[in-house]
Structures are given as C-alpha cells and as structure tokens.
Amino acid sequence: MTNKLSLETKLIILFVLSTLLLLLPCVYIIIDLQFDLLEASTLLLFFLLPGYWLFSRSYKTITDVLERVGLQLDSLGNEELNSWHLAGFQGGRIEALRHDFLRLGDKLSAKRLEYMHNESFLFEFIKDLELPILILDHHHQIYSSNDTFNLLLKSSTNTLLGKKISSLGFELIDHKWQQAQRSQLSKRYQIAQHILKRSGRNYQLLVLFSIEQQLRDNEKQVWQRLIRVLNHEVRNSLTPIYSMTQSLQEMKLAGPLLPEQQQVEKNILQVIEKRSLQLLDFVESYSAFNKLAVAKITTICSTELNYRLQAIFPALVITQHESLQLNADIGQLEQALINIIKNAIEANIANSATTAVVMNWHQNKQTTTIQITDSGFGIANLDNLFVPFYSTKEKGTGIGLILSREFIRNQGGDLTLENRQDKQGAIAEISLVITQEQTT
C-alpha cells in the first residue's frame, strides 16, 4: 500500500512519526515534573518549532530538486543540451546526477547528428532519383521536390515550395493521393505514399510511377495473346483439313474413284467447305478481341454434328441411340468439341491407351449433355484447369479449354471437367439448357 503513495505523502508521514517520537519524552517530563500549562506549552514549543522548521526546509529542498530535475528533462526534450538547472548543488548525488545528464545529452546529440545525416542523405538521394518525388508537410503543402518532378512542371523547388498539392491537380481520396483529371502533368502516374516523422510532425513522401509504359506493355501482351488464340484455333481446324486433303489426293493418284470413294470424296469436300467457312467466321469474330461473337442459335441435329466430327477424327467413338434436336450455335459448339476431343486424343496417346476416346449424347427435359471420355493420365491440377494461358503440356498455350468453356457459356450452357472414378482418365461434360421452343 505504501509503495503507491506519492513522495509528498510519504514525507508528511515521516514528519508526523518523528514528531510523535519527540513528544513522548516531552510528555514524560511534563508528567514526572508536574509542569503547569505554561511550562508544558513552553517545553512543547521548544521541541516542535525547530522540528517543524527543519521539516519545512527539507520538504522545500526536496521538491525544489525534483522541479529542477523536471526542468532539466524539459531542456533535454527541447534540445537545450548545455543548460543545468541544479547549479546550486555541488558534489554528492546531485553531481553524479549532473554527469548522468551530461552523458544522456551527449547520446541525444549524437542521435540528432545521426538523424540529420540520414535526413540529409535521404534528401540528396531523392534529389538524384529519376522518379518524380514530392514531400508534403502536415498542411498538405509542398515541403520539397526533386529535380525530376520540377522538370515535369518546368518549375523549381523554390517556386513550388509552400504550394498546396491540390493546386497542381492532385486529390486525396480515401486517404490516398491520386492524380486528378485537371492535373498539370502530361502523363498518367500512380502514386505511392509513405509517412516521414520530423520534429514530431508527419510529412508525406509521394513517389510517382508512370503507368504509360505499363499500359503499353499490357497492350502488347493483349495482342500477343490474341495472336496465340487465333493461331491455336486456326491450327486446330486446318490440321484435320490438311489431313483430309492429303487422303483425297492419295485416293485420286491410285486411279479412277469407285462409287463408294466418290461419295467419300463428296463428304470430305463438304466437311472442308463448312469447316473453312466457320473458321472464317471465327477469325472475323475475334478480330476485335473485345468479346465473343453473339451466339447464332439455330436448331441443329446431333447426327449432322456427329458426322462432321467423325470426318475430322476417324478414331472417335460416338455412342448415340437416337438423333437429337438441340438449339445451339453449331460453329461455336463444334469448335469447342474439336478442342476437347483433340485434348482427349492427345491424353490417350501420352498414356499409350489402347481404348479410343468416346463421345456420348444424353438428353432429358431440361438439358442436352455431351460427354467426352478419355483414358489418359487424368487432370493433375483441377484448380488451375480454367486459368487462362495455364497448361500442363510442354508446348501448350492454355487457351483451348478456357475458350471452349466461353463458347459453351455463350450459348447459356456450361463445360466441366473431372477425373474418372472407374479408371484412369478424364471426363469433359458439356451441358446445354433445353429452351422453351424445344419443349413445345
């Protein structure tokens, strides 16, 4: 309990206890010698008055020392390192205290010099940087600027000093500085800001990063990816077309065509013609690269689509019990199926699978479902499956699947892929919603 008392209270308690100790012999003398009231009062005053005077002087001296120590600490806080408020005391504990303050003052002086050196280095470093940099005071006024920023405004630090940053076309939004439309700067900049502590106040360091080069780099990447998309889709269509033309040439070189071969020739030419027209439509649709072409929904027959896919992929096994009618964009749906079937065949080859890729049709009252099943290694990373430009193939572009899904979604459907449960391999499933017109 006594440890929580103030120094003044403890001094008063010590004085009271000392007084009581002095009163005990006085009371004994008064009682033993039977002093009267005057004698007793004189004796008490003789002992108490000097004691009170001594206590008052001691109390005042102690509190005065404490006040001077407080003044000394204030002087240190105000960087007045040469002042000494206890000069009236020499030697003893006060002298030791003076040496302690001197050592503390030397440390603070060294720290101040170090801080000034670091600050000077920071300002010189900022001055030499090629990035535009501003320093604002706590009133959002320009405290300093480097040469790069001065060149942007064709001005000098002295001219800018003290100006409100808002007058240069900057605005504070959600505690972050941004370049306004009315900015005096000719280019667009992204602003990074940091807080600097100086003399107990907050200063803001603003670093301007040009986003013009970043925009140009992003534009270049968009064009590069667009070219990769076009290259991917054109190759997927032209490769089977080239294969069919080679087969047709070999048939003709072997001699006159038999009636069955003539029918095969006619079928091949029809597939080449339709695939070429759809490829032209695809290239034209993606020339702008702003969005997918609007799906041209028409009523198509599954048998027709199967026939064309079988011509492109002779090894494909198609299981279908009856011809189905569905509403879809046949060009986009066929392009998506070509991408998926091609991936499935490549997965089978990579795993040396002996079974063929199977495409199965199913339709109920709500959806038309197309499943493509392969016997490859399966999908190792399902999370990144539809990440654009992500591919597990050595020379893969990471475009086919994401583009195929967009083709299907563009028609109100969806594309999902998962690993097979019965054996090694994967299953791709296209779901197309049955429209009201199909059910009536």
C-alpha positions as CSV (number, residue, x, y, z in Angstrom):
1,M,0.0,0.0,0.0
2,T,2.8,2.4,0.9
3,N,4.5,1.8,-2.4
4,K,1.6,3.5,-4.1
5,L,1.8,6.7,-2.0
6,S,3.2,9.9,-3.5
7,L,6.5,11.3,-2.4
8,E,4.9,14.3,-0.6
9,T,2.6,12.0,1.4
10,K,5.5,9.8,2.5
11,L,7.4,12.9,3.7
12,I,4.4,14.1,5.7
13,I,4.0,10.6,7.3
14,L,7.7,10.6,8.2
15,F,7.4,14.1,9.8
16,V,4.4,13.0,11.8
17,L,6.2,9.9,13.1
18,S,9.3,11.9,14.0
19,T,7.1,14.4,15.9
20,L,5.4,11.7,17.8
21,L,8.8,10.3,18.8
22,L,9.8,13.8,20.1
23,L,6.5,14.2,22.0
24,L,6.9,11.0,24.0
25,P,9.9,12.3,26.2
26,C,8.3,15.7,26.5
27,V,5.1,14.2,27.8
28,Y,7.1,12.0,30.2
29,I,9.0,15.1,31.6
30,I,5.8,17.1,32.0
31,I,4.1,14.3,33.9
32,D,7.1,13.5,36.0
33,L,8.0,17.1,37.0
34,Q,4.3,18.1,37.2
35,F,4.7,21.1,34.9
36,D,1.9,23.6,34.8
37,L,0.2,24.6,31.5
38,L,2.6,27.4,30.7
39,E,5.7,25.3,31.4
40,A,4.3,22.4,29.4
41,S,3.4,24.7,26.4
42,T,6.9,26.3,26.5
43,L,8.6,22.9,26.5
44,L,6.5,21.6,23.6
45,L,7.1,24.7,21.5
46,F,10.8,24.4,22.3
47,F,10.9,21.0,20.7
48,L,8.2,21.3,18.0
49,L,9.0,24.6,16.4
50,P,12.6,23.8,15.3
51,G,11.4,20.4,14.1
52,Y,8.7,22.0,12.0
53,W,11.1,24.5,10.6
54,L,13.6,21.7,9.7
55,F,10.9,19.7,8.1
56,S,9.6,22.6,6.0
57,R,13.1,23.4,4.8
58,S,13.8,19.7,3.9
59,Y,10.4,19.4,2.2
60,K,11.0,22.5,0.1
61,T,14.6,21.4,-0.8
62,I,13.4,18.0,-2.0
63,T,10.5,19.3,-4.0
64,D,12.8,22.1,-5.5
65,V,15.3,19.5,-6.6
66,L,12.5,17.5,-8.2
67,E,11.2,20.5,-10.0
68,R,14.7,21.3,-11.3
69,V,15.1,17.8,-12.5
70,G,11.8,18.2,-14.4
71,L,13.1,21.4,-15.9
72,Q,16.3,19.7,-16.9
73,L,14.3,17.0,-18.6
74,D,12.3,19.6,-20.5
75,S,15.6,21.2,-21.6
76,L,16.7,17.9,-23.0
77,G,13.4,17.5,-24.7
78,N,13.9,20.9,-26.3
79,E,17.4,20.0,-27.3
80,E,18.9,22.6,-24.9
81,L,21.8,20.3,-24.0
82,N,24.1,22.9,-22.4
83,S,21.7,24.2,-19.6
84,W,21.9,22.9,-16.0
85,H,19.2,23.8,-13.5
86,L,20.8,22.3,-10.4
87,A,23.9,24.6,-10.3
88,G,23.1,25.5,-6.6
89,F,24.2,22.0,-5.5
90,Q,27.7,20.8,-5.6
91,G,29.1,17.3,-5.1
92,G,27.3,14.2,-3.8
93,R,24.3,12.7,-5.6
94,I,23.5,15.9,-7.5
95,E,27.0,15.9,-9.0
96,A,26.5,12.2,-10.0
97,L,23.1,13.2,-11.5
98,R,24.8,16.0,-13.5
99,H,27.2,13.5,-15.0
100,D,24.3,11.3,-15.9
101,F,22.5,14.1,-17.7
102,L,25.7,15.1,-19.5
103,R,26.1,11.5,-20.8
104,L,22.4,11.5,-21.8
105,G,22.9,14.8,-23.5
106,D,25.9,13.5,-25.5
107,K,23.9,10.5,-26.6
108,L,21.0,12.7,-27.7
109,S,23.4,15.0,-29.5
110,A,24.9,12.0,-31.3
111,K,21.5,10.7,-32.2
112,R,20.5,14.2,-33.5
113,L,23.6,14.4,-35.7
114,E,22.9,10.8,-37.0
115,Y,19.3,11.8,-37.7
116,M,20.4,15.0,-39.5
117,H,22.9,13.0,-41.5
118,N,20.3,10.4,-42.5
119,E,17.8,13.1,-43.4
120,S,20.4,14.9,-45.5
121,F,21.3,11.6,-47.2
122,L,17.6,10.9,-47.9
123,F,17.0,14.3,-49.4
124,E,20.2,14.0,-51.6
125,F,19.1,10.5,-52.6
126,I,15.6,11.7,-53.5
127,K,17.1,14.6,-55.5
128,D,19.2,12.3,-57.7
129,L,16.4,9.8,-58.4
130,E,14.8,9.8,-61.8
131,L,11.4,9.2,-60.3
132,P,9.3,12.3,-59.6
133,I,9.1,12.7,-55.8
134,L,7.3,15.2,-53.6
135,I,7.5,15.8,-49.8
136,L,4.4,17.3,-48.2
137,D,4.1,18.9,-44.8
138,H,1.2,18.4,-42.3
139,H,-0.8,21.1,-44.1
140,H,-0.5,19.2,-47.5
141,Q,1.8,21.9,-48.8
142,I,4.9,21.2,-50.8
143,Y,7.9,21.0,-48.4
144,S,10.4,19.7,-51.0
145,S,10.5,18.2,-54.5
146,N,13.3,16.6,-56.6
147,D,14.6,17.7,-60.0
148,T,12.6,15.1,-61.9
149,F,9.3,16.5,-60.6
150,N,10.5,20.0,-61.2
151,L,11.2,19.1,-64.9
152,L,7.7,17.7,-65.3
153,L,6.2,21.1,-64.3
154,K,9.1,23.1,-65.8
155,S,9.5,24.8,-62.5
156,S,11.9,24.9,-59.5
157,T,11.7,23.8,-55.8
158,N,11.7,27.4,-54.7
159,T,8.7,28.2,-56.9
160,L,6.7,25.1,-55.7
161,L,7.7,25.5,-52.0
162,G,4.6,26.1,-49.9
163,K,2.1,25.5,-52.6
164,K,-1.0,23.3,-51.9
165,I,-0.6,20.0,-53.8
166,S,-4.3,20.3,-54.8
167,S,-3.4,23.3,-56.9
168,L,-1.2,21.0,-59.1
169,G,-4.1,18.7,-59.8
170,F,-3.9,16.1,-57.1
171,E,-6.7,15.0,-54.8
172,L,-7.0,12.9,-51.6
173,I,-9.4,10.0,-51.9
174,D,-9.8,7.5,-49.1
175,H,-6.6,8.8,-47.5
176,K,-4.7,8.2,-50.7
177,W,-3.3,10.8,-53.2
178,Q,-4.4,10.4,-56.8
179,Q,-3.9,12.3,-60.0
180,A,-7.0,14.3,-60.9
181,Q,-8.2,14.9,-64.5
182,R,-7.2,18.5,-64.2
183,S,-3.6,17.6,-63.3
184,Q,-0.8,19.7,-64.7
185,L,1.2,16.6,-65.5
186,S,1.1,15.5,-69.1
187,K,1.3,11.7,-68.3
188,R,-0.7,9.4,-66.1
189,Y,1.0,8.4,-62.8
190,Q,0.4,6.0,-60.0
191,I,1.2,7.5,-56.6
192,A,2.9,5.6,-53.7
193,Q,2.9,7.5,-50.4
194,H,4.9,7.0,-47.2
195,I,4.9,8.8,-43.8
196,L,8.0,10.6,-42.6
197,K,8.4,11.7,-39.0
198,R,10.2,15.0,-38.5
199,S,10.2,17.2,-35.4
200,G,7.2,15.5,-34.0
201,R,5.2,16.1,-37.2
202,N,4.1,13.8,-40.0
203,Y,5.4,14.5,-43.5
204,Q,4.3,12.6,-46.6
205,L,6.7,11.3,-49.2
206,L,4.9,10.9,-52.6
207,V,6.6,8.8,-55.3
208,L,5.1,9.0,-58.8
209,F,5.3,5.9,-61.1
210,S,4.4,6.4,-64.7
211,I,1.8,3.9,-65.9
212,E,2.2,4.8,-69.6
213,Q,4.8,2.1,-70.1
214,Q,2.8,-0.4,-68.1
215,L,-0.2,0.3,-70.3
216,R,1.9,-0.2,-73.5
217,D,3.3,-3.4,-72.1
218,N,-0.2,-4.6,-71.2
219,E,-1.4,-3.7,-74.7
220,K,1.5,-5.7,-76.2
221,Q,0.6,-8.7,-74.1
222,V,-3.1,-8.5,-75.2
223,W,-2.0,-8.5,-78.8
224,Q,0.4,-11.4,-78.2
225,R,-2.3,-13.4,-76.5
226,L,-4.8,-12.6,-79.3
227,I,-2.3,-13.9,-81.8
228,R,-1.8,-17.1,-79.8
229,V,-5.6,-17.6,-79.6
230,L,-6.0,-17.2,-83.4
231,N,-3.0,-19.4,-84.0
232,H,-4.4,-22.1,-81.7
233,E,-7.9,-22.2,-83.2
234,V,-6.7,-21.9,-86.9
235,R,-4.2,-24.8,-86.4
236,N,-6.9,-27.0,-84.7
237,S,-9.1,-26.6,-87.8
238,L,-6.5,-26.6,-90.6
239,T,-4.6,-29.6,-89.4
240,P,-7.6,-32.1,-89.9
241,I,-8.5,-30.3,-93.2
242,Y,-4.9,-30.8,-94.4
243,S,-5.1,-34.4,-93.4
244,M,-8.3,-34.9,-95.4
245,T,-7.0,-33.2,-98.5
246,Q,-3.9,-35.5,-98.4
247,S,-6.2,-38.6,-98.1
248,L,-8.2,-37.3,-101.1
249,Q,-5.1,-36.8,-103.2
250,E,-3.9,-40.3,-102.4
251,M,-7.2,-41.7,-103.5
252,K,-7.1,-39.8,-106.8
253,L,-3.5,-40.9,-107.5
254,A,-4.5,-44.5,-107.0
255,G,-6.7,-44.4,-110.1
256,P,-10.3,-43.7,-111.0
257,L,-12.6,-43.4,-108.0
258,L,-15.1,-46.1,-107.2
259,P,-18.7,-45.1,-106.5
260,E,-18.0,-45.5,-102.7
261,Q,-14.8,-43.4,-103.0
262,Q,-16.7,-40.7,-104.9
263,Q,-19.2,-40.5,-102.0
264,V,-16.3,-40.2,-99.6
265,E,-14.8,-37.5,-101.8
266,K,-18.0,-35.6,-101.7
267,N,-18.3,-35.9,-97.9
268,I,-14.7,-34.8,-97.4
269,L,-15.2,-31.7,-99.6
270,Q,-18.4,-30.8,-97.8
271,V,-16.7,-31.0,-94.4
272,I,-13.8,-28.9,-95.7
273,E,-16.1,-26.3,-97.1
274,K,-18.2,-26.0,-93.9
275,R,-15.2,-26.0,-91.6
276,S,-13.5,-23.3,-93.7
277,L,-16.5,-21.1,-93.6
278,Q,-16.8,-21.5,-89.9
279,L,-13.1,-20.8,-89.4
280,L,-13.5,-17.6,-91.4
281,D,-16.4,-16.6,-89.2
282,F,-14.4,-17.3,-86.1
283,V,-11.4,-15.2,-87.2
284,E,-13.7,-12.3,-88.1
285,S,-15.5,-12.6,-84.8
286,Y,-12.2,-12.4,-82.8
287,S,-10.5,-9.6,-84.8
288,A,-11.8,-7.0,-82.3
289,F,-10.8,-9.2,-79.3
290,N,-13.3,-7.3,-77.1
291,K,-15.8,-10.1,-76.6
292,L,-17.1,-13.3,-78.0
293,A,-19.3,-13.1,-81.0
294,V,-23.0,-13.3,-80.2
295,A,-24.1,-16.9,-80.5
296,K,-26.3,-17.6,-83.6
297,I,-28.7,-20.0,-82.1
298,T,-30.4,-22.3,-84.6
299,T,-32.0,-25.8,-84.4
300,I,-29.4,-28.4,-85.2
301,C,-29.3,-32.2,-85.4
302,S,-26.9,-34.2,-83.4
303,T,-26.4,-36.6,-86.3
304,E,-25.1,-33.9,-88.5
305,L,-22.6,-32.7,-85.9
306,N,-21.5,-36.3,-85.2
307,Y,-20.9,-36.9,-88.9
308,R,-18.7,-33.8,-89.2
309,L,-16.7,-34.7,-86.1
310,Q,-16.3,-38.3,-87.3
311,A,-14.8,-37.0,-90.5
312,I,-12.3,-34.9,-88.6
313,F,-11.5,-37.6,-86.0
314,P,-12.0,-41.0,-87.6
315,A,-10.8,-42.8,-84.4
316,L,-13.5,-41.1,-82.3
317,V,-16.2,-43.5,-81.0
318,I,-19.7,-41.9,-80.8
319,T,-22.4,-43.6,-78.9
320,Q,-25.9,-42.3,-79.5
321,H,-29.2,-44.2,-79.5
322,E,-31.3,-41.7,-81.5
323,S,-31.0,-38.5,-83.3
324,L,-31.4,-35.5,-81.0
325,Q,-32.6,-31.9,-81.8
326,L,-31.0,-29.0,-79.9
327,N,-30.7,-25.3,-80.2
328,A,-27.1,-24.1,-80.4
329,D,-24.6,-22.1,-82.4
330,I,-23.2,-25.0,-84.5
331,G,-19.9,-23.2,-85.3
332,Q,-19.0,-22.4,-81.6
333,L,-20.3,-25.8,-80.4
334,E,-18.3,-27.7,-83.0
335,Q,-15.2,-25.6,-82.3
336,A,-15.5,-26.4,-78.5
337,L,-15.9,-30.1,-79.3
338,I,-12.9,-30.1,-81.6
339,N,-10.7,-28.6,-78.9
340,I,-11.9,-31.0,-76.2
341,I,-11.7,-34.1,-78.5
342,K,-8.2,-33.1,-79.6
343,N,-7.1,-32.8,-76.0
344,A,-8.6,-36.2,-75.2
345,I,-6.9,-37.9,-78.1
346,E,-3.6,-36.4,-77.1
347,A,-4.1,-37.6,-73.5
348,N,-4.7,-41.1,-74.7
349,I,-1.5,-41.0,-76.8
350,A,0.5,-39.7,-73.9
351,N,-0.7,-42.6,-71.7
352,S,-0.4,-45.2,-74.5
353,A,-4.0,-46.0,-74.0
354,T,-5.5,-48.8,-76.2
355,T,-9.1,-47.6,-75.8
356,A,-10.5,-44.9,-78.0
357,V,-12.0,-41.5,-77.0
358,V,-15.7,-41.9,-76.5
359,M,-18.4,-39.2,-77.1
360,N,-21.8,-39.9,-75.6
361,W,-25.0,-37.9,-76.0
362,H,-27.8,-37.7,-73.5
363,Q,-30.9,-35.6,-73.3
364,N,-33.7,-35.1,-70.8
365,K,-36.4,-32.5,-70.3
366,Q,-34.0,-29.8,-69.0
367,T,-30.6,-30.4,-70.7
368,T,-28.7,-31.8,-73.5
369,T,-25.5,-33.4,-72.3
370,I,-22.4,-34.3,-74.3
371,Q,-19.7,-36.3,-72.6
372,I,-16.2,-36.9,-73.9
373,T,-14.2,-39.6,-72.1
374,D,-10.5,-40.4,-72.5
375,S,-8.1,-42.9,-70.9
376,G,-5.2,-40.5,-70.3
377,F,-3.3,-39.7,-67.1
378,G,-6.2,-37.6,-65.7
379,I,-6.2,-34.0,-64.6
380,A,-3.4,-33.3,-62.1
381,N,-4.4,-29.7,-61.1
382,L,-8.1,-29.1,-61.3
383,D,-7.9,-25.7,-59.6
384,N,-5.9,-24.2,-62.5
385,L,-7.7,-26.0,-65.2
386,F,-9.6,-22.9,-66.5
387,V,-6.9,-20.4,-65.7
388,P,-6.2,-18.5,-69.0
389,F,-2.8,-19.5,-70.6
390,Y,-2.1,-22.2,-67.9
391,S,-1.2,-25.5,-69.5
392,T,0.4,-28.7,-68.3
393,K,1.5,-29.6,-71.8
394,E,5.1,-28.9,-72.7
395,K,4.0,-26.8,-75.7
396,G,0.5,-26.0,-74.6
397,T,-0.9,-22.5,-74.8
398,G,-3.6,-22.8,-72.1
399,I,-6.2,-21.4,-74.4
400,G,-8.2,-24.3,-75.7
401,L,-10.2,-25.2,-72.6
402,I,-10.9,-21.7,-71.4
403,L,-12.0,-20.7,-74.9
404,S,-14.1,-23.8,-75.3
405,R,-15.9,-23.0,-72.0
406,E,-16.6,-19.5,-73.2
407,F,-18.1,-20.9,-76.4
408,I,-20.5,-23.1,-74.3
409,R,-21.3,-20.4,-71.8
410,N,-22.0,-18.0,-74.7
411,Q,-24.9,-20.3,-75.5
412,G,-26.2,-20.5,-72.0
413,G,-24.5,-23.8,-71.2
414,D,-21.5,-24.9,-69.2
415,L,-18.4,-27.0,-69.6
416,T,-16.9,-29.1,-66.7
417,L,-14.0,-31.5,-66.5
418,E,-13.2,-34.1,-63.8
419,N,-11.2,-37.2,-63.4
420,R,-12.8,-40.6,-64.0
421,Q,-13.8,-42.7,-61.0
422,D,-13.8,-46.1,-62.6
423,K,-10.3,-45.9,-64.1
424,Q,-7.5,-43.6,-65.2
425,G,-8.6,-40.7,-67.4
426,A,-10.9,-37.7,-67.5
427,I,-14.4,-36.8,-68.5
428,A,-15.4,-33.5,-70.2
429,E,-19.1,-32.7,-70.0
430,I,-21.0,-30.0,-72.0
431,S,-24.4,-29.1,-70.7
432,L,-26.8,-27.1,-72.9
433,V,-30.1,-26.0,-71.4
434,I,-33.3,-27.0,-73.3
435,T,-35.1,-23.9,-74.4
436,Q,-38.9,-23.4,-74.2
437,E,-39.1,-23.7,-78.0
438,Q,-37.5,-27.1,-77.9
439,T,-40.1,-28.5,-75.5
440,T,-43.1,-27.2,-77.4
